[in-house]
Amino acid sequence: MARIWSWIVAFGRFWYSFIVGDDWTVAVAALIGLAVTGILNANHIVGWWLIPIIVVVMTGISVQRTSARR
Amino acid sequence: MISTGLLPVLITTFLASAVEATEMVTIVVGVGATRGWRSTIIGAVSGFGVLAVIVVVLGAALSRIPIGPLRLIVGFLLLVFGLQWFRKGITRVAARGLAGMAGEDPHEAAEQWTGPGIDWTAWLLAFKGVVLEGLEVAFIVVSFGAAANNYGVAIIGGAAAIVIFLGIGFIVHRSVRRIPRSFLQLIVGTLLTSFGTFWSVEGLGVNWPASDATIVVLLILYAATALTYIAVLRRRAPQMRVAA
Protein backbone atom coordinates (compact mmCIF):
# COMPACT_ATOMS: atom_id res chain seq x y z
CA MET A 1 0.00 0.00 0.00
CA ALA A 2 2.82 2.39 0.98
CA ARG A 3 4.59 1.55 -2.27
CA ILE A 4 1.49 2.36 -4.33
CA TRP A 5 0.98 5.61 -2.41
CA SER A 6 4.59 6.70 -2.95
CA TRP A 7 4.20 5.93 -6.67
CA ILE A 8 1.03 8.06 -6.83
CA VAL A 9 2.81 10.92 -5.00
CA ALA A 10 5.82 10.67 -7.37
CA PHE A 11 3.46 10.63 -10.38
CA GLY A 12 1.63 13.73 -9.09
CA ARG A 13 4.93 15.49 -8.36
CA PHE A 14 6.19 14.76 -11.89
CA TRP A 15 3.10 16.30 -13.52
CA TYR A 16 3.10 19.27 -11.13
CA SER A 17 6.77 19.91 -11.94
CA PHE A 18 6.14 19.41 -15.69
CA ILE A 19 3.10 21.70 -15.94
CA VAL A 20 3.49 24.23 -13.11
CA GLY A 21 7.24 24.26 -12.36
CA ASP A 22 8.57 27.09 -10.24
CA ASP A 23 5.94 29.72 -11.14
CA TRP A 24 2.30 28.63 -11.02
CA THR A 25 1.05 32.01 -12.27
CA VAL A 26 2.50 31.40 -15.77
CA ALA A 27 0.77 28.00 -16.13
CA VAL A 28 -2.54 29.43 -14.86
CA ALA A 29 -2.25 32.42 -17.24
CA ALA A 30 -1.63 30.04 -20.18
CA LEU A 31 -4.65 27.92 -19.17
CA ILE A 32 -6.93 30.98 -18.81
CA GLY A 33 -5.57 32.38 -22.10
CA LEU A 34 -6.46 29.17 -23.95
CA ALA A 35 -9.93 29.13 -22.37
CA VAL A 36 -10.55 32.75 -23.42
CA THR A 37 -9.17 32.02 -26.93
CA GLY A 38 -11.61 29.10 -27.19
CA ILE A 39 -14.51 31.34 -26.08
CA LEU A 40 -13.51 34.06 -28.57
CA ASN A 41 -13.28 31.49 -31.37
CA ALA A 42 -16.68 30.00 -30.46
CA ASN A 43 -18.14 33.50 -30.82
CA HIS A 44 -16.41 34.01 -34.21
CA ILE A 45 -14.00 36.62 -32.78
CA VAL A 46 -10.34 36.42 -33.92
CA GLY A 47 -8.35 35.23 -30.91
CA TRP A 48 -4.98 33.90 -32.14
CA TRP A 49 -3.17 36.99 -30.78
CA LEU A 50 -3.99 36.34 -27.10
CA ILE A 51 -1.57 33.51 -26.21
CA PRO A 52 1.51 35.23 -27.77
CA ILE A 53 0.69 38.36 -25.73
CA ILE A 54 0.28 36.29 -22.55
CA VAL A 55 3.62 34.56 -23.23
CA VAL A 56 5.45 37.88 -23.69
CA VAL A 57 3.83 39.61 -20.67
CA MET A 58 3.94 36.67 -18.22
CA THR A 59 7.57 35.88 -19.13
CA GLY A 60 8.50 39.49 -18.31
CA ILE A 61 6.67 39.41 -14.97
CA SER A 62 8.13 36.02 -14.06
CA VAL A 63 11.79 36.78 -14.91
CA GLN A 64 11.48 40.12 -13.13
CA ARG A 65 10.18 38.34 -10.00
CA THR A 66 12.97 35.75 -10.20
CA SER A 67 15.71 38.38 -10.57
CA ALA A 68 14.24 40.43 -7.68
CA ARG A 69 14.41 37.32 -5.42
CA ARG A 70 18.14 37.02 -6.16
CA MET B 1 10.46 4.14 -62.06
CA ILE B 2 7.90 6.72 -60.96
CA SER B 3 5.63 7.96 -63.74
CA THR B 4 5.42 11.68 -64.49
CA GLY B 5 1.94 11.95 -62.93
CA LEU B 6 3.10 10.47 -59.63
CA LEU B 7 6.19 12.65 -59.25
CA PRO B 8 4.18 15.72 -58.09
CA VAL B 9 2.48 13.48 -55.48
CA LEU B 10 5.87 12.26 -54.26
CA ILE B 11 7.35 15.78 -54.10
CA THR B 12 4.28 17.33 -52.47
CA THR B 13 4.02 14.56 -49.85
CA PHE B 14 7.75 14.82 -49.16
CA LEU B 15 7.71 18.61 -48.75
CA ALA B 16 4.54 18.67 -46.63
CA SER B 17 5.92 15.84 -44.45
CA ALA B 18 9.32 17.58 -44.26
CA VAL B 19 7.74 20.50 -42.35
CA GLU B 20 6.38 18.10 -39.70
CA ALA B 21 9.58 16.00 -39.67
CA THR B 22 11.66 19.15 -39.06
CA GLU B 23 9.53 20.00 -36.02
CA MET B 24 9.83 16.41 -34.74
CA VAL B 25 13.62 16.30 -35.11
CA THR B 26 14.03 19.81 -33.64
CA ILE B 27 12.22 18.76 -30.46
CA VAL B 28 14.11 15.45 -30.11
CA VAL B 29 17.57 16.98 -30.76
CA GLY B 30 16.84 20.00 -28.52
CA VAL B 31 15.58 17.89 -25.62
CA GLY B 32 18.38 15.33 -26.03
CA ALA B 33 21.10 17.99 -26.01
CA THR B 34 19.61 19.71 -22.95
CA ARG B 35 18.40 16.82 -20.75
CA GLY B 36 20.53 13.92 -22.02
CA TRP B 37 20.20 11.45 -24.88
CA ARG B 38 19.30 8.10 -23.30
CA SER B 39 15.78 8.89 -22.08
CA THR B 40 15.14 11.14 -25.09
CA ILE B 41 15.97 8.34 -27.55
CA ILE B 42 13.86 5.86 -25.54
CA GLY B 43 10.99 8.38 -25.66
CA ALA B 44 11.39 8.88 -29.42
CA VAL B 45 11.56 5.12 -30.07
CA SER B 46 8.47 4.59 -27.85
CA GLY B 47 6.71 7.29 -29.87
CA PHE B 48 7.58 5.58 -33.17
CA GLY B 49 6.36 2.27 -31.69
CA VAL B 50 2.97 3.73 -30.70
CA LEU B 51 2.78 5.51 -34.05
CA ALA B 52 3.47 2.27 -35.96
CA VAL B 53 0.70 0.47 -34.03
CA ILE B 54 -1.79 3.30 -34.71
CA VAL B 55 -0.91 3.40 -38.42
CA VAL B 56 -1.05 -0.41 -38.83
CA VAL B 57 -4.33 -0.78 -36.89
CA LEU B 58 -6.16 2.18 -38.44
CA GLY B 59 -4.59 2.38 -41.89
CA ALA B 60 -6.60 4.65 -44.17
CA ALA B 61 -9.15 5.23 -41.37
CA LEU B 62 -6.44 7.31 -39.67
CA SER B 63 -7.98 10.55 -40.90
CA ARG B 64 -10.94 9.94 -38.54
CA ILE B 65 -8.75 10.53 -35.44
CA PRO B 66 -9.73 13.91 -33.94
CA ILE B 67 -6.39 15.73 -34.29
CA GLY B 68 -7.74 18.96 -32.73
CA PRO B 69 -7.98 17.74 -29.10
CA LEU B 70 -4.57 16.00 -29.47
CA ARG B 71 -2.98 19.24 -30.72
CA LEU B 72 -4.59 21.16 -27.85
CA ILE B 73 -3.33 18.78 -25.13
CA VAL B 74 0.19 18.31 -26.56
CA GLY B 75 0.40 22.03 -27.42
CA PHE B 76 -0.62 23.09 -23.90
CA LEU B 77 1.93 20.73 -22.29
CA LEU B 78 4.71 21.94 -24.62
CA LEU B 79 3.69 25.57 -24.02
CA VAL B 80 3.79 25.43 -20.21
CA PHE B 81 6.95 23.29 -20.12
CA GLY B 82 8.63 25.36 -22.85
CA LEU B 83 7.86 28.52 -20.89
CA GLN B 84 9.79 27.12 -17.90
CA TRP B 85 12.93 26.63 -20.02
CA PHE B 86 12.31 29.93 -21.81
CA ARG B 87 12.28 31.83 -18.49
CA LYS B 88 15.23 29.88 -17.03
CA GLY B 89 17.19 30.43 -20.25
CA ILE B 90 16.55 34.20 -20.12
CA THR B 91 17.60 34.56 -16.45
CA ARG B 92 20.67 32.31 -16.90
CA VAL B 93 21.93 33.97 -20.09
CA ALA B 94 21.30 37.38 -18.45
CA ALA B 95 23.29 36.27 -15.40
CA ARG B 96 26.15 34.37 -17.01
CA GLY B 97 26.15 35.32 -20.67
CA LEU B 98 27.39 32.50 -22.87
CA ALA B 99 29.64 30.91 -20.24
CA GLY B 100 29.86 27.13 -20.12
CA MET B 101 31.00 26.14 -23.57
CA ALA B 102 30.66 22.38 -24.17
CA GLY B 103 28.86 21.92 -20.83
CA GLU B 104 31.83 22.92 -18.69
CA ASP B 105 29.83 25.28 -16.49
CA PRO B 106 29.01 23.38 -13.27
CA HIS B 107 25.99 25.64 -12.65
CA GLU B 108 24.31 24.28 -15.70
CA ALA B 109 24.80 20.55 -15.20
CA ALA B 110 21.61 20.50 -13.09
CA GLU B 111 19.38 20.20 -16.17
CA GLN B 112 21.15 17.02 -17.31
CA TRP B 113 19.63 13.82 -15.95
CA THR B 114 22.26 11.78 -14.11
CA GLY B 115 20.00 9.34 -12.23
CA PRO B 116 19.98 5.58 -12.88
CA GLY B 117 16.40 5.36 -14.22
CA ILE B 118 14.46 7.09 -16.94
CA ASP B 119 14.28 10.89 -17.09
CA TRP B 120 10.50 11.01 -17.62
CA THR B 121 10.55 14.68 -18.61
CA ALA B 122 12.89 14.02 -21.56
CA TRP B 123 11.00 10.80 -22.38
CA LEU B 124 7.61 12.54 -22.43
CA LEU B 125 8.79 15.52 -24.52
CA ALA B 126 10.39 13.26 -27.15
CA PHE B 127 7.43 10.83 -27.10
CA LYS B 128 4.85 13.60 -27.59
CA GLY B 129 6.87 15.27 -30.33
CA VAL B 130 7.25 12.02 -32.29
CA VAL B 131 3.62 10.87 -31.86
CA LEU B 132 2.01 14.21 -32.74
CA GLU B 133 4.31 15.06 -35.66
CA GLY B 134 4.35 11.45 -36.84
CA LEU B 135 0.54 11.44 -36.86
CA GLU B 136 0.58 14.66 -38.87
CA VAL B 137 2.91 13.01 -41.42
CA ALA B 138 0.57 9.98 -41.49
CA PHE B 139 -2.43 12.29 -42.12
CA ILE B 140 -0.55 13.97 -44.97
CA VAL B 141 0.31 10.57 -46.48
CA VAL B 142 -3.31 9.36 -46.20
CA SER B 143 -4.72 12.63 -47.62
CA PHE B 144 -2.33 12.89 -50.58
CA GLY B 145 -2.40 9.10 -51.13
CA ALA B 146 -6.22 9.08 -51.28
CA ALA B 147 -6.34 12.17 -53.53
CA ALA B 148 -3.85 10.63 -55.99
CA ASN B 149 -5.28 7.13 -55.51
CA ASN B 150 -1.75 5.89 -54.88
CA TYR B 151 -0.78 5.27 -51.25
CA GLY B 152 2.57 3.70 -52.21
CA VAL B 153 4.12 6.89 -53.59
CA ALA B 154 2.67 8.98 -50.75
CA ILE B 155 4.12 6.56 -48.16
CA ILE B 156 7.55 6.77 -49.86
CA GLY B 157 7.38 10.62 -49.75
CA GLY B 158 6.37 10.73 -46.06
CA ALA B 159 8.85 8.04 -44.95
CA ALA B 160 11.68 9.68 -46.95
CA ALA B 161 11.04 13.02 -45.20
CA ILE B 162 11.24 11.41 -41.74
CA VAL B 163 14.36 9.34 -42.56
CA ILE B 164 16.22 12.27 -44.18
CA PHE B 165 15.46 14.72 -41.37
CA LEU B 166 16.28 12.14 -38.68
CA GLY B 167 19.63 11.70 -40.48
CA ILE B 168 20.19 15.47 -40.47
CA GLY B 169 19.32 15.52 -36.75
CA PHE B 170 21.86 12.74 -36.11
CA ILE B 171 24.56 14.66 -38.01
CA VAL B 172 23.96 18.01 -36.23
CA HIS B 173 23.51 16.62 -32.69
CA ARG B 174 27.27 16.68 -32.03
CA SER B 175 27.48 20.34 -33.06
CA VAL B 176 24.58 21.16 -30.72
CA ARG B 177 26.68 19.90 -27.77
CA ARG B 178 29.14 22.77 -28.32
CA ILE B 179 26.43 25.37 -27.63
CA PRO B 180 26.59 26.75 -24.06
CA ARG B 181 23.92 24.99 -21.97
CA SER B 182 22.17 28.14 -20.74
CA PHE B 183 21.93 29.40 -24.33
CA LEU B 184 20.79 25.96 -25.54
CA GLN B 185 18.08 25.93 -22.88
CA LEU B 186 16.93 29.33 -24.12
CA ILE B 187 16.88 28.12 -27.76
CA VAL B 188 14.97 24.92 -26.92
CA GLY B 189 12.63 26.85 -24.60
CA THR B 190 11.91 29.30 -27.43
CA LEU B 191 11.25 26.43 -29.86
CA LEU B 192 8.98 24.50 -27.45
CA THR B 193 7.06 27.69 -26.53
CA SER B 194 6.58 28.52 -30.23
CA PHE B 195 5.39 25.01 -31.15
CA GLY B 196 3.24 24.88 -27.99
CA THR B 197 1.62 28.24 -28.80
CA PHE B 198 0.94 27.20 -32.39
CA TRP B 199 -0.49 23.73 -31.67
CA SER B 200 -2.56 24.63 -28.62
CA VAL B 201 -4.29 27.56 -30.38
CA GLU B 202 -4.72 25.53 -33.57
CA GLY B 203 -6.14 22.68 -31.46
CA LEU B 204 -8.94 25.05 -30.41
CA GLY B 205 -9.92 25.33 -34.06
CA VAL B 206 -8.38 28.79 -34.51
CA ASN B 207 -6.74 29.49 -37.87
CA TRP B 208 -3.34 31.22 -37.73
CA PRO B 209 -2.99 34.11 -40.24
CA ALA B 210 0.00 32.57 -42.06
CA SER B 211 -0.79 28.87 -41.44
CA ASP B 212 2.40 26.83 -40.66
CA ALA B 213 4.63 29.84 -41.48
CA THR B 214 3.27 31.44 -38.29
CA ILE B 215 5.70 29.22 -36.35
CA VAL B 216 8.59 31.24 -37.83
CA VAL B 217 6.85 34.51 -36.85
CA LEU B 218 6.34 33.18 -33.29
CA LEU B 219 10.01 32.14 -33.14
CA ILE B 220 11.10 35.65 -34.16
CA LEU B 221 8.67 37.27 -31.66
CA TYR B 222 9.81 35.10 -28.74
CA ALA B 223 13.51 35.42 -29.67
CA ALA B 224 13.10 39.22 -29.72
CA THR B 225 11.27 39.02 -26.38
CA ALA B 226 14.10 36.97 -24.86
CA LEU B 227 16.79 39.36 -26.15
CA THR B 228 14.87 42.36 -24.79
CA TYR B 229 14.42 40.84 -21.32
CA ILE B 230 18.07 39.70 -21.22
CA ALA B 231 19.19 43.26 -22.06
CA VAL B 232 16.86 44.74 -19.40
CA LEU B 233 18.03 42.27 -16.71
CA ARG B 234 21.71 42.81 -17.51
CA ARG B 235 21.30 46.60 -17.38
CA ARG B 236 19.33 46.59 -14.12
CA ALA B 237 21.30 44.09 -12.09
CA PRO B 238 24.92 43.61 -13.17
CA GLN B 239 25.61 42.00 -9.77
CA MET B 240 23.33 39.13 -10.79
CA ARG B 241 26.10 37.83 -13.00
CA VAL B 242 28.25 37.25 -9.94
CA ALA B 243 25.44 35.90 -7.74
CA ALA B 244 24.11 33.30 -10.22
Interface residues (C-beta under 8 A of the other chain):
Chain A: F14 S17 F18 I19 V20 G21 D22 D23 V26 A27 A30 L31 L34 T37 G38 N41 G47 W48 I51 P52 V55 V56 M58 T59 G60 S62 V63 T66 S67 R70
Chain B: L72 F76 L77 L79 V80 F81 L83 Q84 F86 R87 I90 T91 A94 W120 T121 L124 T193 T197 S200 V201 L204 G205 V206 N207 W208 P209 T214 L218 L221 Y222 T225 Y229 L233 R236 A237 M240 A243 A244
